[in-house]
Amino acid sequence: MANLAAPDWSESRKKFANGVASVLYGVIAIMSADLAYEPGIASRYAVAAGALLVGLAMSMTHMFVELVDSETQRGAHVGLHEARELLRSSLLVMTFPGFVAALVLVAQLLGLQQGTLAKLLPYLSVATVMILGFGSSFVLDRRTIPAMTRAAAWTLLSLVLFAAKQMVP
């Protein structure tokens, strides 16, 4: 069977695209978690720690899934080098949760009311998912239409999640 990949799909671009896609796990984890970022529910430090713990849990989940997938495909355990690559990719999951944790703490320094983040975070999450979807495709071959299609599909996923959260009081 012929290789259908375009010649400009280099290994570094593939790794970058996978890294971008890995960040999606952290965004969806934060969107799914019911972080207590409403005023009076928990301290900002507890909310920031909660965001990091949610990210860590999803990062570990990503690593375990990728590890089992890799081992299943090859029929053997992964080596140390590949395990390090899986760990690196999985730590990218922490990007958005880390950003949210920093945003929670910086909001205090900026004097923003505590409920402001609760109102902005869903929109920031959806926008991030859209950008990640576009970027994970566009980086591979710089084709706009497939990248926009992926961005739309991933955004739809985040909007479904957002809608489901709105239905639960």
C-alpha positions in Angstrom: 0.0 0.0 0.0 1.3 3.4 -0.9 2.2 5.9 1.7 -0.5 8.5 1.6 1.3 11.0 3.8 2.5 14.2 2.1 6.3 14.5 2.0 6.2 17.6 4.2 4.8 15.5 7.1 8.1 15.3 8.9 8.7 13.5 12.2 9.1 16.8 14.0 5.8 18.0 12.7 4.1 14.8 13.6 5.5 15.0 17.2 4.4 18.7 17.4 0.9 17.8 16.2 0.7 15.0 18.8 1.8 17.4 21.4 -0.8 19.9 20.5 -3.4 17.1 20.6 -2.2 16.1 24.0 -3.0 19.6 25.4 -6.6 18.8 24.5 -6.8 16.2 27.3 -6.1 18.9 29.8 -8.6 21.4 28.4 -11.3 18.7 28.4 -10.4 17.7 31.9 -10.7 21.2 33.2 -14.0 21.6 31.3 -15.3 18.3 32.8 -14.1 19.0 36.4 -16.4 20.8 38.7 -13.8 23.2 40.0 -15.1 25.3 42.9 -14.1 28.6 41.4 -17.3 30.3 42.4 -16.9 33.0 45.2 -17.0 31.6 48.7 -16.8 27.9 47.8 -13.0 27.4 48.2 -9.9 29.5 48.5 -8.0 30.5 45.3 -5.1 28.4 46.4 -7.4 25.3 46.7 -8.9 26.0 43.3 -5.4 26.4 41.7 -4.3 23.1 43.4 -7.5 21.4 42.2 -6.8 22.5 38.6 -3.3 21.1 38.9 -4.5 17.8 40.4 -7.2 17.4 37.7 -4.4 18.0 35.1 -2.1 15.5 36.8 -4.8 12.8 36.9 -5.6 13.4 33.2 -1.8 13.4 32.3 -1.3 10.1 34.0 -4.4 8.7 32.3 -3.0 9.9 28.9 0.3 8.2 29.6 -1.3 4.9 30.7 -3.5 4.8 27.6 -0.6 5.7 25.2 1.6 3.1 26.9 -0.9 0.3 26.6 -1.7 1.3 23.0 2.0 1.3 22.1 2.6 -2.0 23.8 -0.4 -3.5 22.1 0.7 -2.4 18.7 4.2 -3.9 19.0 3.3 -6.9 21.2 6.1 -6.0 23.7 6.8 -3.6 26.5 8.1 -0.2 25.6 11.8 0.7 26.1 13.0 3.5 28.4 13.5 5.9 25.5 9.9 5.5 24.3 8.6 5.7 27.8 10.3 9.1 28.2 8.7 10.2 25.0 5.3 9.1 26.2 5.9 10.9 29.5 6.9 14.1 27.7 3.8 14.0 25.6 1.7 13.3 28.6 3.1 16.2 30.6 1.8 18.5 27.8 -1.6 17.6 29.2 -0.7 19.8 32.2 -0.5 22.9 30.0 -4.1 24.1 30.2 -4.6 23.1 33.9 -1.4 24.9 34.7 -2.5 28.0 32.9 -5.9 27.9 34.7 -4.1 27.5 38.1 -1.9 30.5 37.3 -4.9 32.5 36.0 -6.7 31.8 39.3 -3.7 33.2 41.3 -3.0 36.1 39.0 -6.7 37.1 39.0 -6.2 37.8 42.8 -3.2 40.0 42.1 -5.1 41.9 39.4 -8.0 42.5 41.8 -10.6 40.6 39.7 -13.6 39.4 41.5 -13.5 35.7 42.2 -16.6 34.9 40.0 -15.0 36.5 36.9 -13.0 33.4 36.1 -16.1 31.2 36.5 -17.8 33.2 33.7 -14.8 33.4 31.4 -13.3 29.9 31.7 -15.9 28.0 29.6 -15.4 30.5 26.7 -11.6 30.4 27.1 -11.8 26.6 27.1 -13.9 26.4 23.9 -11.6 28.9 22.1 -8.6 26.9 23.2 -10.1 23.6 21.9 -10.8 25.3 18.5 -7.2 26.6 18.3 -5.8 23.2 19.3 -7.9 21.4 16.7 -6.8 23.7 14.0 -3.2 23.7 15.0 -2.9 19.9 15.4 -4.0 19.5 11.7 -2.4 22.6 10.2 1.1 21.9 11.5 1.2 18.7 9.5 0.7 20.0 6.0 -0.4 23.6 6.3 -3.7 22.9 4.6 -6.4 25.2 5.9 -9.6 23.2 5.0 -8.7 20.0 6.9 -7.5 22.1 9.8 -10.7 24.1 9.9 -12.7 20.8 9.7 -10.8 19.4 12.7 -11.2 22.7 14.6 -15.0 22.5 14.0 -15.2 18.9 15.1 -13.2 19.5 18.3 -15.2 22.6 19.0 -18.4 20.7 18.6 -17.1 18.3 21.2 -16.4 21.1 23.7 -19.8 22.7 23.0 -21.5 19.4 23.7 -19.6 19.2 27.0 -20.4 22.8 27.8 -24.1 22.2 27.1 -24.2 19.1 29.3 -22.6 21.1 32.2 -25.3 23.8 31.7 -28.0 21.3 32.2 -26.8 20.2 35.6 -27.5 22.7 38.4 
